[in-house]
Amino acid sequence: HILDKQLIVVNFLVNDLRFYLEMDRFSRFADCEEAAARFNMRSEKGGAFLKKKLDIISRLFLNSDIPPKLRVRPRDLP
């Protein structure tokens, strides 16, 4: 489909939304960990969680076992 002069791949639209939401949650959690680190309150558990979540996001969306490997639409280049 073409919307506002951009090609939209409907099959990836749901994945794009899920990816955006996961990255938003990941980013907010990472910001909280960074703020806690400033006050020496960072937990090893939180750091391990971030690494695990990064691995999951990578496996599900960026390097999928299910073809195609990239499960989200790459950002359009200007």
N, C-alpha and C positions, 0 to 999 in steps of 0.2 A: 504494500500500500504506500502511496505517496501522500504525505501530510506536510503542509507548509514547506514544500520543495525539498523535503527530506524523505529518503526511503526508510520506511518502518517495516522491519521484519517481525510480523505478528508472533511467530513462534518464539522469538526471543524477548518479546515485550514483558512477559511474566518474569522471566529470569532476570531481565534488566531491573525490574522493580524489586525483586527479592535481593539481588546483589546490592542495590542502592541502600535498602533498609538494613541489611547486614553490615555494610560498610559504615553506615551512620551509627549504628549501635556500637560497632567496634571502635570507631573514632571517639565516641563519647566516653566509652570505658577507658580507652587509652589516655584521654585527657584527664580523667579522674586519677588514674595511676600516676601520671606525670605530676599532678598537683600534690598527691600524697608523698611522692618521692622528695619534693621540695622540703617537706617537714619530717623527713626520715621515717615516714610511716608506711613505706611501700612494703608490700608483703610478697614473699616468694610465690605464694599461692596465686596472687593476682598476675604476676609475671608469667607464670606457667600457663595460666588460663589464656592470657593474650596470645602466647605462642601457639597453643592448641587451636584457638579460634582462627588465627591466621592460617594455619595448616588446613583447617576444614574449609575456609573460604576459598583457598587456593585449589583444593581438590574438587570442590563442587562447581566452581565457576570458571576458574582460570586454566586448570589443567585436568579436565574431567576424564574419567575412565570411559565415559559414554561419548561416542562421537557426536558432534565435533568437540575437540578438546576445549576450545574456548566457548563457554556456554552463555556469554553475554556479548552484546554488540560492542565492538571497539568504539571509543569516542571518535566522533567525526573530526577529521583534520580540517583546519581552516583553509 
